[in-house]
């Protein structure tokens, strides 16, 4: 009976002290316990997602990730004048303003100009040689004796066609490389977006942990001052506050770094201070049938394989150019010689005979480059398949980890924390047991945030390899 009365009195003192501290603090009160991290749910209801996408809560309402992690705190509202971008807006802006795509567009123009160069005909040559004749025999007149020669190279039609086809394959290669840059840029923006969203969620969670640990420290300090608690408990609580504050500071710095990296891949004109909108749609989970379908379509869908194929075709065209360069080259010439007594006109042709140099070296070099391009294409196709398989395994691992954390691990950690909190309130357990339970719950919550981020990144990598948008 006396123990029960003492417990009730201690609980009443704690409640009054907490009410006094909260009344003196102008900030809204925060609950002590797992409500800071996740909403309570019924045992039969699947847990809602924590990160990146809005989902339906057990009561049927739509909640944003910040509400799911901290229902006691209002969602983050950007400050006045701070631009807010969605994922699609960032991707569109990157595709329009990224310097990497500006470079690829310049390469496309250069390749198209190369086709015009290959289709150009050789210019005629005009040779004018003024001279003067001097008589060596009596009676022969002397005077001005110029020579005029006009030459027109006649291009080999087979060589010309091979050169034009090689220039056109260069255009195809550059177009395929531009598709690779766009595909990689789209995937990179998505990964940086998810990274910044993850750090934003971690910063909110760390800030709430700091507020909770400060509240615990104040209550432990009150117990220490009244003689109900040991000095060691206060030292331990202050250490927890220091660790929580360090986590907040480090997460804030990493968030700024992520924002700078996102700006780096989007556009130089993107604001330094901006915020992100949460995703409005949710992608369904991929199954084994989706894996088989995407993997079978890789050779035709992946832009990097397309680049390797076009480079192999370009190498074949270069072999044709070198082989047709062996054929004789013809140049038509017309000349006229004038002297004081007569004018002599000559019309003929100059033919280059491939008798000594038959271009064995350039032809062999072009064939070796063609073989190398073909083997590189096969190697690239093999690498892309292996990268896709690795990304699929990473996706499945992240999906299994997320499901395991949502389906029971997080709920059990929450239950342990609730029991430890109740035991600490009634004096049955010390501050160490409660802090350990809180730390364990915090680790599992952060692991779930990391697992959701890994799931999104793995899905973005699958979309990049399969060129899905």
Residue, then its C-alpha position, 0 to 999 in steps of 0.5 A: x500500500x505504501x509503495x503504491x501511494x509513493x508511486x502515485x505521489x512521484x507520478x503526480x510530482x512528475x506530471x506537475x513539473x512537466x506541466x510547469x516546464x511546458x507552460x514556461x516553454x512557448x513551443x507546443x508540447x511533444x509527447x514522450x514516446x513512439x508517437x514522435x516517430x510513427x502513428x499507432x495502428x491496429x494489429x491487422x492493418x499493414x504499416x504505412x510507408x514512412x518515406x517519399x510517397x503519400x499513403x493512406x493511413x489506417x483511418x482512411x486519411x491521406x498523410x505525407x511522410x512527415x506526418x507519418x514520421x511525426x504526427x505530433x508535428x505539422x508538415x514542413x512548410x517552405x519559407x516565404x520565397x523559397x522555390x519548391x520543385x517536384x521530381x518531374x519538374x526537376x527532370x524537365x528542367x535538367x533536360x532543358x538546361x543541363x550543360x551536359x545535354x548542351x554539349x551533346x546537342x553541339x556534338x549532334x550539330x557537328x555530326x550533321x555537319x560532317x555529313x555535309x562535308x562527306x557529300x561535298x564535291x571536290x573543287x576544280x583547280x585553275x593554274x595560270x603560268x605567265x611567261x615570255x618567249x624569246x626568239x633564238x632563230x632569226x625571223x621568229x617573233x618574241x613576246x608573251x607566252x602564258x599557260x592556262x591549266x584547268x583540273x577537275x578531280x573525278x571522285x570514285x562513286x563507291x568511295x564517295x558512297x562509303x564516305x557518306x555512309x560512314x558520316x551518317x553512322x557517326x550521326x547515329x552514334x552521336x544520337x545514341x550517345x545523347x540518348x544515353x546522356x538523357x537516360x543517365x541524367x534522368x536517373x541521376x536526378x531521381x537518385x539525388x532527389x531521393x537522397x535529399x528527401x531521405x536526409x530531410x526525413x532523417x533531419x526531421x526525425x533527428x530534430x524530434x529525437x533531440x526535443x525528446x531527449x531534452x525533455x527527458x533530461x529536464x525530467x531527470x534533472x527534476x528528479x535529481x534535484x528532488x533526490x528521487x534520481x541519481x546523479x549518474x542518470x542526469x549525466x547519461x541523459x545529458x550525454x544522450x542530448x549531446x549525441x542527438x544534437x550532433x546527429x541533427x548538426x551532421x544531418x543538416x550539413x549532409x542535407x545542404x551537400x545533397x542540395x548542392x549535388x542536386x543543383x549540380x546535375x539539374x541546372x546552374x540557374x537553379x536556386x541555392x535555397x529550394x525545397x522538394x515536393x513529395x511524390x504524388x504517385x506510387x509505383x507498384x512492386x515488380x515481380x518475377x514476370x516483370x523481371x523476365x520481361x525487362x531483361x528480355x527487352x534489354x538489348x533493344x531498350x538499353x541506350x548504351x547497347x544501342x551506342x555499341x551497336x552503332x559504333x560497330x556499324x561505323x567501324x564496318x563503314x570505315x573498312x569500306x572507306x579504306x577498301x574503296x580508297x585503293x581504286x584508281x583516282x582520276x583527274x581531268x585536265x585541260x590546258x592551253x599554251x600560247x605564244x606569239x605565233x600559235x596557241x596549243x590546247x591539250x585535254x587529258x586525264x591523270x590517273x593514280x595507279x595503286x601499284x606500290x601502295x595498296x593501303x594494306x596497313x590502313x585496311x588492316x587497321x580498320x578491320x582490327x578496329x571493326x573486330x574490336x568494336x564488335x567484341x566491345x558490343x558483345x562485352x557491353x551487352x553482357x555488362x548491362x545484363x549483369x548490372x541489371x541482375x545486380x540491380x534486381x537483386x538489390x531491389x528485391x533485398x530492399x523490398x524484403x527488408x522494407x516489408x520485414x521492418x514494416x510487418x513486425x519489427x518496427x511494431x515490436x520495437x514500439x511495444x518495447x519502448x512503450x513498456x519501458x516508458x511505462x516502467x520508467x514512469x512508475x519507477x520499476x525500471x531506471x533511465x538506462x533501460x528506457x534510453x536503451x529501448x528508445x535507442x533501439x527504436x530509433x535505430x529500427x526507424x532509421x533503418x526503415x528510412x534507409x531501406x525505403x531509400x535503397x528501394x527507390x534507388x534500386x528502382x531508379x537503376x532498373x529504370x535506367x538500365x531498361x530505359x523506362x521513364 
